[in-house]
Amino acid sequence: MKIKIIREGHRKEGSMARSDLYRTEKYAAELQEIIKDCSDLEEWVESKITKAADYLSSVKHYLEAQVARKMGALEEEYMHIEDGIYEDGSPLSEDFDFFEPLDEESLEEAEYQGRKVTLNKPTRGDVKKFKVYVKDPKTGNVKKVNFGDPNMRIKKSNPARRKSFRARHNCDNPGPKTKARYWSCKKW
């Protein structure tokens, strides 16, 4: 009997999700009527729309992958990074030469403006897309580094875009951890 209750609960979750999606679709259509191409929106409005689109995209792709896995269309293969190549034949490993493995020492906690923060761990940002707290080796102080455009999506799976980004930002020499370029390059 408990199994039936659990299964019914899952059916209701699907129904609730569909109801939410229906409302979301309705709101999106209404917003498309209100917002014109030349509209100047406040930053918080743009941010909320971008987040909503990102969340929906994530769920869609996750569920599509689940269905594909069940049908056997997605077989997960793992390869060593040294073995990987891009479509153009260039080796994948060259992009990862400067990455340093994270160890317990690099993820220590520190205090920044009276709050406990984890060092060297990028998280969602408040000013920019991401933020990370680092210890400045020159001063010994904890510094917050903001990086990434909140209105752009990273498409690092596209080898041409990845190569262009890394060349444009000189990612072969990313600079110190206290600069945004280092962390942007590390994300790419």
N, C-alpha and C positions, 0 to 999 in steps of 0.2 A: 503494500500500500504506500509506503513512503516513496518508493520509486516513482509511482504515478504522480504524486504531488510534485516531486522534483521535475519530472518531465513537463507537467503542466506549467510549472513556474518558468521553465525555459521557453515554452511557447508564448507565454505572456511577455517575456523579455523581448522576443522577436516582434510581437505585436506593438509593444511600447516603442521599440526602435523604429518600426515602420511609421508609427504615428508621429514620432519626432522628425523623421525624414520628410514626411508629408508637410508638416508645418515649416520645416526648413526650406523646402522647395517653394512653398507659397511665399515665405518672407523674401527669399532670394529673387523671385519674380517681381515682387513689389519694389524691392530695392533697385532692381535694374531699371524700373520705370522712373524712380526718383533720381537716381544718380546718372548724370550724363557724362560723356567723355571729357568734357571741359570742366566738370565739377572740381572744386578745390575742397577736399575733405580734410578734416582735422586728423592729426596723426593717430590718435587713439582709435578712430573709426576705421582707418586703413588697416591698422594693426589687428583689430578684431576680425575684419573680413578675411585678411590673410590667414590668421590662425584657424578660422572656421574652415576655410578651403583646404588648408593643410591637414587638419584633423580628418575631414571627410575623405580626402585623398588617401591618407594612411589607412583608414579602415577599409576603403574600397580595395586597395592593393593587397592588404592582408587577407581579406576574405577571398579574393580571386586566387591568391596563392594557395589558400587552404583547399579550395575546390580543386585546383590543378593537382595538388599533392594527392588528394583522395583518388583522383582519376589516374594517377601515375604519370602525369605529364611532366611533373617537376621532379627530377632526380637530383638530389643534392650531391655535388662533387666538391671535394676540397683539394686544393693543390698548394704546394709550398710557393711562397711568393717568388722564389728564385725561378720557378718553372713558368710563371705567368708571362703572357705577352699581350700587347694591344693588337687590335685588328690590323694596324699598319706593320706589325712584325717587331716593333721595338719592345725591349724587355720591360716588364712591369717593375722589376726590382729597383731600377734606377731612381724611381720616384720615392723610394722608401729608405734611401741610404742614411739620411740624417736623423730618422726617427730613433729616439732612444727608448728602450723599454721602461715602462713605469715600474718602480719598485716601491715598497712601503715607505721608504725614506722620502721620496718625492711627493707623496700624498699626505704630508704632515698637516696638522691643524695649526692655525695661527690666529691672531686677533687683528681684526681690521675695523677701525672706528667703533670699538667696544663689542663687536660681534665675533663669535668663533666662525672661522671660514676654513675650507679645505684648500690647500695650495695645489697649483698645477692641475686642476680639474675643471675644464670648461663646462659652463652651465648656461642655460638660457639667460639672456641679458635683459636689462631694463632700459638702458640707453641705446645700445646696439643689439644685434641679433644674439651675440654671445658675450659672456664675460668670464674672466679667469683671474684668480688671485695668485700673485707670485711674490716671492721675496726678492727685493732688489739687492744684488750682491754688493753694489757700491755703498749703499746707505744702510742695508740691513733691515729696512722698513718693508712692510707688506704693501703691495701696490695692486690696484685693480686695473686690469687691462680689458678694455671694451673693443670688440672687433666684429666685423661682418655687417652687411647691409640688411636691415630687417625686412626690406621690401623685395629682396631677391632670393631665389631658390638656388641651392647648390646642386649642380648636376655633374658631380664628379665621376659618374659612371660613363659619361661621354668622353672618350679618350682625347678628341680634338679640343674640347673645351678645357679639359684638365691640363693638357699640355700648354695651351695658350695662357691659362691663368698662372701656371707655375713659371712660365717664361716672363710674363708681364710683371710678376711680383718678385722675380729673382729668387725663387724658392731653393735653388741650389745652395744659396748662402742666406738662410732665413734671418740671421741676426740674433740678438739676445731674446730671452724669454719675456723680457719686460716690454717688448714692442708688439703691436697688433699683427705685424707682418709674420712674425714667427708662428703665431697661433693660427692665422689664416692659412698659411702654407701647410701647417700640420693637419688642419681639417681637410685640405685638398690633397 
